[in-house]
Amino acid sequence: MPELPEVETIMRGIRTALKGKRVQQVHINRPDLRRPFPSNLKMILVGAKVQEVRRRAKYILIGLDNNWTVLIHLGMSGRLFIDKPSDAHELRKHQHFDFLLNDGTRIALVDPRRFGVVDAFPSSPEALPPFMKRLGIEPLGEEPLTPVAIKNLFEKTHSPIKNALLDQTKIVGLGNIYVCEALFRAGIHPQKTANTLSQTEYEHLSQIIPEILHEALAAGGSTLRDYVTVDGQKGSFQELHQVYGRAGDACPICAQKKHRALITKITQSGRSTFFCPQHQKSEH
């Protein structure tokens, strides 16, 4: 599933094409994805002008001048395409939703597995869907991610730090890839209980999480399977992964210290965790 860097990259890619444009046509080619399309989606979109395009957590939000917001979540395999007026507009396989702008540009959502979501809600804080009200802090938000903020989030959390960092009600946008990479750089064992981290470990996470996300953004995200940018390019951050997907490889940090240690794979809450048991020693 695309994580913060991938969603941010896609959002930036469509923002230029969308902002300031009006929607002329909407095509919905099946009744649902993970959830049904809103019954009033065409009425909301047609004739509306796009005022802003932004990201919240792993969601793309399109703010309209009629005081509605359209939400897009890409799920496991969703892709957004920008078709220019000069492009052929043949319907792609699994193209379940698209809309045409007044300059002839078309934005198309293709989702083979149909785990994505398209929703709409009034653009007011009171109308925010309940699941969005529960979202946590943005690790790349205007307010810096501080050690105090992380400690306050996890001081009553008795689950492993890997699970805690995946909890979107605490810090948003982080998924399996970037949590594994952040814990490795911070030297924190993924099974360590979240509220037992030391002050130094909280400090490391507050620095490393934004650092990794910025690096991933610069690389266009990580492409492991389906993810590509809106212009069809693969991300390249997977080439910089130090532990994710590298079970059995030598730990790059231990190798520098002339220690022999291999990246290990375990399962936590049904998800694969990659770490170095030597560099990320357990203290629990």
C-alpha positions as CSV (number, residue, x, y, z in Angstrom):
1,M,0.0,0.0,0.0
2,P,1.4,3.4,-0.9
3,E,2.7,5.3,2.2
4,L,3.2,9.0,2.8
5,P,6.1,9.5,0.3
6,E,4.2,7.8,-2.5
7,V,0.9,9.5,-1.8
8,E,2.6,12.9,-1.5
9,T,4.4,12.3,-4.8
10,I,1.1,11.4,-6.6
11,M,-0.7,14.4,-5.0
12,R,2.0,16.8,-6.2
13,G,1.8,15.3,-9.6
14,I,-2.0,15.9,-10.0
15,R,-2.1,19.3,-8.2
16,T,-0.7,21.3,-11.1
17,A,-3.1,19.7,-13.5
18,L,-6.2,20.2,-11.2
19,K,-5.8,23.5,-9.4
20,G,-8.0,26.3,-10.8
21,K,-9.7,24.0,-13.3
22,R,-13.4,23.2,-13.5
23,V,-14.8,19.7,-13.8
24,Q,-16.9,19.2,-16.9
25,Q,-17.7,15.5,-16.9
26,V,-17.5,12.5,-14.5
27,H,-17.6,8.8,-15.4
28,I,-18.2,6.1,-12.8
29,N,-17.8,2.7,-14.4
30,R,-18.8,0.4,-11.5
31,P,-20.9,0.9,-8.4
32,D,-18.1,0.5,-5.8
33,L,-14.4,0.0,-4.9
34,R,-13.8,-1.0,-1.3
35,R,-16.9,1.1,-0.6
36,P,-19.7,2.3,-2.9
37,F,-19.1,5.5,-4.8
38,P,-21.1,8.4,-3.2
39,S,-24.5,8.6,-4.9
40,N,-24.1,12.4,-5.3
41,L,-20.5,12.3,-6.6
42,K,-21.4,13.5,-10.1
43,M,-23.5,16.3,-8.7
44,I,-20.7,17.4,-6.4
45,L,-18.0,17.4,-9.1
46,V,-19.6,18.6,-12.3
47,G,-19.3,22.4,-12.7
48,A,-17.1,22.7,-9.6
49,K,-13.8,24.5,-9.6
50,V,-10.8,22.9,-7.9
51,Q,-9.4,25.3,-5.2
52,E,-6.8,23.1,-3.6
53,V,-5.3,19.6,-3.7
54,R,-3.5,18.4,-0.6
55,R,-2.6,15.2,1.3
56,R,-3.8,14.2,4.8
57,A,-2.2,10.9,6.0
58,K,-2.5,8.5,3.0
59,Y,-5.5,10.4,1.5
60,I,-5.6,12.8,-1.4
61,L,-8.1,15.6,-0.8
62,I,-9.5,17.8,-3.6
63,G,-11.2,20.9,-2.3
64,L,-13.9,22.4,-4.5
65,D,-15.4,25.9,-4.7
66,N,-18.8,24.6,-3.8
67,N,-17.6,23.8,-0.3
68,W,-17.2,20.0,-0.9
69,T,-14.1,17.9,-0.6
70,V,-13.4,14.8,-2.7
71,L,-11.2,12.1,-1.0
72,I,-9.2,9.5,-2.9
73,H,-7.4,6.6,-1.2
74,L,-5.4,4.4,-3.6
75,G,-5.6,1.2,-1.6
76,M,-3.2,-1.6,-2.6
77,S,-3.1,-1.1,-6.3
78,G,-4.7,2.2,-7.2
79,R,-3.1,4.5,-9.8
80,L,-4.0,8.0,-11.0
81,F,-3.3,9.0,-14.6
82,I,-3.2,12.4,-16.1
83,D,-4.4,12.3,-19.7
84,K,-3.6,15.4,-21.7
85,P,-6.1,16.7,-24.3
86,S,-3.8,15.4,-27.1
87,D,-3.8,11.9,-25.6
88,A,-6.1,9.1,-26.8
89,H,-8.8,8.6,-24.2
90,E,-9.4,4.9,-24.5
91,L,-10.8,3.3,-21.4
92,R,-8.1,1.4,-19.6
93,K,-8.7,-2.0,-18.0
94,H,-9.9,-1.4,-14.4
95,Q,-10.4,2.3,-15.0
96,H,-13.3,2.7,-12.5
97,F,-13.5,6.5,-12.2
98,D,-12.4,9.5,-14.2
99,F,-13.3,13.1,-14.6
100,L,-12.7,15.6,-17.4
101,L,-11.5,19.2,-16.8
102,N,-12.4,22.3,-18.8
103,D,-9.0,22.4,-20.4
104,G,-9.5,18.9,-21.8
105,T,-7.3,17.1,-19.2
106,R,-8.7,13.9,-17.8
107,I,-7.8,12.4,-14.4
108,A,-8.4,8.7,-14.3
109,L,-8.3,6.2,-11.4
110,V,-7.3,2.6,-12.2
111,D,-7.6,0.1,-9.4
112,P,-7.3,-3.6,-10.3
113,R,-7.8,-4.9,-6.8
114,R,-10.5,-2.4,-5.9
115,F,-9.2,-1.7,-2.3
116,G,-9.2,2.1,-3.0
117,V,-11.9,4.6,-1.9
118,V,-13.5,7.6,-3.5
119,D,-15.6,9.7,-1.1
120,A,-17.0,13.2,-0.7
121,F,-17.9,15.3,2.3
122,P,-18.7,19.0,3.0
123,S,-15.6,21.1,3.5
124,S,-16.1,22.1,7.1
125,P,-14.5,20.8,10.3
126,E,-17.8,19.7,11.6
127,A,-18.5,17.5,8.5
128,L,-15.1,15.7,8.6
129,P,-15.7,11.9,8.5
130,P,-15.1,10.2,11.9
131,F,-12.1,8.3,10.7
132,M,-10.4,11.5,9.6
133,K,-11.0,13.1,13.0
134,R,-9.1,10.2,14.6
135,L,-6.0,10.7,12.4
136,G,-2.7,11.5,14.2
137,I,0.0,14.1,13.7
138,E,1.7,14.6,10.4
139,P,5.4,13.7,10.5
140,L,6.2,16.3,7.9
141,G,3.7,18.9,9.1
142,E,4.3,22.5,9.9
143,E,4.9,21.6,13.6
144,P,8.1,19.6,13.9
145,L,8.0,16.0,15.1
146,T,9.6,16.4,18.5
147,P,10.8,13.8,21.0
148,V,8.3,15.2,23.5
149,A,5.5,14.7,21.0
150,I,6.4,11.1,20.3
151,K,6.9,10.3,24.0
152,N,3.5,11.8,24.8
153,L,1.9,9.7,22.1
154,F,3.4,6.5,23.3
155,E,3.6,6.9,27.1
156,K,0.5,4.7,27.6
157,T,1.2,2.4,24.7
158,H,2.1,-1.2,25.7
159,S,2.3,-2.6,22.2
160,P,5.6,-3.1,20.3
161,I,7.1,0.1,18.9
162,K,6.7,-1.3,15.3
163,N,2.9,-1.6,15.8
164,A,2.7,1.8,17.6
165,L,4.4,3.6,14.7
166,L,1.9,1.9,12.2
167,D,-1.1,3.3,14.3
168,Q,-2.5,6.1,12.1
169,T,-4.2,7.6,15.1
170,K,-0.8,8.5,16.5
171,I,1.5,9.4,13.6
172,V,0.0,9.3,10.1
173,G,1.5,8.2,6.8
174,L,3.9,5.6,8.0
175,G,3.6,2.0,6.7
176,N,5.6,-1.1,6.9
177,I,8.5,0.0,4.7
178,Y,9.4,3.3,6.4
179,V,8.8,2.0,10.0
180,C,11.2,-0.8,9.4
181,E,13.8,1.6,7.9
182,A,13.3,4.2,10.7
183,L,13.7,1.6,13.5
184,F,16.8,0.2,11.9
185,R,18.5,3.6,11.6
186,A,17.5,4.4,15.2
187,G,18.8,1.1,16.4
188,I,15.5,0.2,18.1
189,H,14.3,-3.4,18.3
190,P,10.8,-3.6,16.6
191,Q,9.4,-5.7,19.5
192,K,10.5,-3.2,22.2
193,T,7.4,-1.9,24.1
194,A,6.6,1.6,22.9
195,N,6.4,3.3,26.3
196,T,9.8,1.9,27.4
197,L,11.9,3.7,24.9
198,S,14.6,5.9,26.3
199,Q,14.8,9.6,25.8
200,T,17.6,9.1,23.3
201,E,15.5,6.7,21.3
202,Y,12.6,9.2,21.2
203,E,15.1,11.8,20.0
204,H,16.5,9.5,17.3
205,L,13.0,8.7,16.0
206,S,12.0,12.4,15.9
207,Q,15.0,13.1,13.7
208,I,15.1,9.9,11.6
209,I,11.4,9.6,10.6
210,P,11.3,13.0,8.8
211,E,14.7,12.4,7.4
212,I,13.7,9.1,5.8
213,L,10.5,10.5,4.5
214,H,12.3,13.5,2.8
215,E,14.8,11.1,1.3
216,A,12.0,8.9,-0.1
217,L,10.2,11.9,-1.5
218,A,13.3,13.0,-3.3
219,A,13.5,9.5,-4.8
220,G,9.9,9.5,-5.9
221,G,8.9,6.9,-3.3
222,S,9.4,3.2,-3.2
223,T,8.2,0.9,-6.1
224,L,7.9,-2.7,-4.9
225,R,5.0,-3.8,-7.0
226,D,2.2,-1.5,-8.4
227,Y,3.2,2.0,-7.4
228,V,4.3,4.5,-10.1
229,T,4.0,8.2,-10.3
230,V,1.3,9.9,-12.3
231,D,3.7,10.1,-15.3
232,G,4.3,6.3,-15.1
233,Q,7.8,6.5,-13.5
234,K,8.8,4.1,-10.8
235,G,10.1,5.4,-7.5
236,S,13.8,4.6,-6.7
237,F,13.9,4.6,-2.9
238,Q,13.7,0.8,-2.8
239,E,17.3,0.8,-4.0
240,L,18.2,2.6,-0.7
241,H,16.3,0.3,1.6
242,Q,18.7,-1.0,4.3
243,V,16.5,-3.7,5.8
244,Y,13.1,-3.9,4.2
245,G,12.9,-6.9,1.9
246,R,16.5,-7.8,2.6
247,A,16.2,-10.8,4.9
248,G,19.4,-12.9,4.8
249,D,21.5,-10.0,3.6
250,A,24.4,-8.7,5.7
251,C,23.5,-5.8,8.0
252,P,25.2,-2.7,6.4
253,I,25.9,-1.1,9.8
254,C,27.3,-4.3,11.4
255,A,29.4,-4.9,8.3
256,Q,31.1,-1.5,8.8
257,K,32.0,-2.6,12.3
258,K,33.4,-5.9,11.0
259,H,30.6,-7.8,12.8
260,R,28.7,-10.5,11.0
261,A,25.0,-10.1,11.3
262,L,22.2,-10.9,8.9
263,I,18.9,-9.1,8.4
264,T,16.1,-11.1,9.9
265,K,12.4,-11.3,9.0
266,I,9.7,-11.9,11.6
267,T,5.9,-11.4,11.6
268,Q,4.2,-8.8,13.8
269,S,0.4,-8.5,13.7
270,G,0.3,-10.3,10.4
271,R,3.0,-8.0,8.8
272,S,6.6,-8.7,7.9
273,T,9.2,-7.0,10.0
274,F,12.8,-6.7,8.8
275,F,15.5,-5.8,11.3
276,C,19.1,-6.6,12.4
277,P,19.1,-8.5,15.8
278,Q,22.7,-7.3,16.4
279,H,22.3,-3.6,15.6
280,Q,18.7,-3.4,17.0
281,K,19.3,-5.3,20.3
282,S,16.2,-6.2,22.3
283,E,16.1,-4.9,25.9
284,H,12.7,-6.4,26.8
